Amino acid sequence: MSSGKPSVLFVTDLSYEARGRRYCDEDIYLSSQLREAFDVALCHPTGALALMDRFDVVLVRNSGPVIYYPDQYEAFREHALATGARVFNELTGKADMVGKQYLVDLYQAGYPVIPTVAGIEGLDRLPDCQAYVVKPEFGADSVGLRILDQTQLRGIGEGDVLIQPHVEIDYEVSFYFIDHTFEYALYTPDPAQRWQLRAYEPTQADLGFARRFIDWNGVGHGIQRVDACRTAEGTLLLVELEDLNPYLSLDSISEQRRQRFVRQLTGALSELASADLPGR
């Protein structure tokens, strides 16, 4: 028997263990809140392909890095694009959704991004420094990230890696958006404690910085997190644009903002659920 509510397949891995965060708590909370407006079923990411056609919307949340199930994710992605499935986030993202090459491209295009090159052959395009951050092009959650000095760097060999200078920063700050609407911002007072977050009230200049990357990415339906750092000189630089399944740190914001976020997400999902599918 149908309830008359739109149906949402909530894709999550409740068993995934992330350093400094409990993904499962966030998704248990969010899925329980969404049940007021939707029929919600939770699904592990490796089972999404088999179930997705039965639901009005597929909501990809804390499903873990796709590097752990690349074949299943690619099959899910291909099927969604082929059928025009309503996926939130929509699968048109140009940022972390397709790897981290965008950091290289944006840096070359003059965007305010931490200087980034692909492989050691691009080192001459980076500022001189004592240490470098080396990360896999398709990594996530700091998997494979290393901090190396110049001597160590020359010995890394070939591979799909990105290299950045180890930048001295005052703090990291993240801006959270639903579709193209800014929701809230959080910052890390102590850069050594990435997930010890506090509320951050952005200036108009801060929001202009974050919106520049949201506009560049062009994702119409989805949650995006713009991660940035404030350098010792006071400049904001992009660290990452998470456009696939960003952790939201909902436990770090006030109850009022948390409820507002749920309302905004409910509205965005309702709008997507009512959109016509291609060919219908």
N, C-alpha and C positions, 0 to 999 in steps of 0.2 A: 504494500500500500504506500502510495506516494504521500509525502507530507506537504507537497506544494512548494517547498523551499528549493532553491538552487542547490546543487550538490558540488562539494569540493573534495578532491583527492589531495590530502595533505601529505606531501612527501617529506619524510624525515627519517633519521636514524637515531632512535632514542638511546641506543647503546654506544654511540660514538663518544669517545673520550677526548676532549680538547683541553689543552693546557690552560689552566686558569679560568675555565668556563664550564658550566653545566648546560650543554645544549638541550638536554631532555627537559629541564625545568621550564625553559622558555617556550618550547613547543607544546608541552602539556598545558601551560597557561593559555597560550594563544589559540590553540585548537578548541579549548573549552569555551573561550569567549566567542569564537566564531560560530559555535553551535546554536546561538540564539537566532542567527539569520540564515544558516546553511545546514544542510545535512553533510556532516564531515566524517570522512574515513581516513585514518592514518595508514600510511604505506611506506615500507622500506624502499629506498631509491632503486634497488635492483628489481623490484616488482612493479614499478610504475608503468612500464610498457604494457604489461598484460592487463592492467586495470583502467588505464587512462581514458579509453573510449566510452566508458560507462558514466563519466562524470562531466558536469558542465564546465568546471574549471579545475586545472591542475595547479596547485600552489606548492612551489618548491621552497622548502624552508631549510632547517638545519640538517641537511642530508649528507654532510661530510664532503671532503674533497673528492672530486670525480676521478682523481688519479688512482683511487683504490678500486674503481669499477669502470674503466674507460670504455670497454666494449658495450656494456649495458647502457651507459650514458649516451654513447653515440647512436645506438639503436633507438633509444627514447627520443633523442633530438631529431633524428631523421624522420621518424614516424610523426612527431608533432608538426614538423615543418611541412611534411607531405599532406597531412590531413587538415592543416589549419587549426589544430587544437588550441583551445584557449589556455595558454600556459602563463603563469605569473611567477617569476618574471618572464616576459616574452623573450624568445630566443634570438633576438637580433642584436644583443649587446656586443660591443667592440672591445670591451675591457677584459676583466678577469675571466669572463665567460669563455673566451677563446685563447687564454694564455696571457703572458705578460709582455708580449712584443709591443703592445700599445705604449708602454713606458718609453721604449726606445724611440718609437715614432713621434710621440708627443714632445719628447726632449729635442729631437731634431727639428721639429716644427716650431720650437720656441715657446712652448707652453711652460708654466711654472711647475716643473716636475723635478724630483731628485735626478740629477744627471745619471743617465742610464745608457749603457751600450751592450751590444750582443757579442760576447766572447772577447778574448784578450786582444784580438786584432783592432778593437776600437778604443784601447786604453788611451791613446794619444788625444782623444776627444774629451777625456775626463780631467777635472782639476787635479793637481798634484795633492796627495794626501798620504798619511802614514798607514792607513788601513782601508780595506775595501770590503764591501758586502757582495758576496757571490750567492746567487739564488737560481734554482732551476726555472726555466721559462714556463714550465707547466706545473710548478709547485704550488703549495697552499699550506696554511697554518705553520709556516716557518719550517716545513719539512725540507731538509737538504740545504738550509741556509747556513753559510759559513762567513766568518769575518777573518780575512787574511791580510798579512802584510805584503809588501811588494815582492819580496823574495818568494813567498809561498804562492803568490798569484801567478808567477811565471811558470809554475809547475802544474797548473790545473789541467792542462791538456785540452783536447777538443770536447765538445758537448754543447747541448742546448742550455747555456747558462747566460744570465744577465749579470753585469758588473756595475756597481755603484760606489761612489766614494762613501766612506763612513762619516756621515754628516753629524756635526755637533748640534744638538737641538735643545731647546728649552722644554718643549712638551709636544705630545701628539694630540691631535684633535680629530674627531670624526663627525661628519654631517650626515644625517639620515633623511632620506626622501622617499615618499610614496608617489609613484608616477613622477610628476615634476613639482610636487608640493613639498617644501621643507617642513620637517616634523620637529626635530630636536637635534641638539649637538652635545657631545660629551668629550671631555678631555682627560689626559693622563698627567696629573701634576708631577709624578715621578716617572721619567722615561724608562726606568728599569722595571717598573711595575705596569706593564702594558694594559692589564685588565682591571686595575684599580681606578675606576672612572668616577668623575664628578660632572655635574651639570655645567654646561658652558653656554654663555649668552653671546652669540656671534654678533659682530658688527656688520654693517652693510657691506663693507669691503670683504669681510670673511664670506658672507653669503654670495657675493658676486664671484669670488674665487671658486666656491663649490659649485655654483650653478653653471659656470663655464664648462665644467666637465660633464655635468648632467646633460646640458644642451648638446655637447659634442657627441655623447654616446647615443642620444636619440631613442632611448627605450621609453615607449609610451606607457606600458603597463608593467609595474614592478616596484620592488623596494631596492634602493641603491644606497650604498654607504661610501662616502668620499672620505678617505683617510689621508690626513695631511700632517705635516710637522712644522712647527715654528722654529726657524733657525735662530742661532745666537744673534744674527743681525736683524731679527724681527720679521723675516720673510716667511710666507706660507709656501710650502712646496708639496705637491701631490706625492703620496707614498703608494697609494693603491686606490683603484676604483672597483669596488666589489659589486658586481652586477648579476651574480648568479644566486647565491644563497647567503647573504650577509648576516652574521650574528648581530642581534639588535641590542643586546645589553639592556633589556627591558627592566631588569631588576635594579638598574642604576638611575632610573628616572622616577619622577614623582608619580603618585597614583593618578593625579589629574592628567598629566601628559600621557601616561600609559593608556588611560581610557580614551583620550582623544586619538591616540594612535590606532586603537582598536576600531573606533568609529570610522576613521579615515580609510583603514584597510577594508573594513566591511563595505564601505561605499565604493571603493575601487574594484573590489571583487564582484559586487553586484552589477556594476556597470559592465565589467568584462563578461559576466555570465549572460547578460542580455544581448550582447553583440552577436550579429549574424555570423555564422561560420561560412567560409568560402563555399560556393556552390549550393547554398540553401536559400 
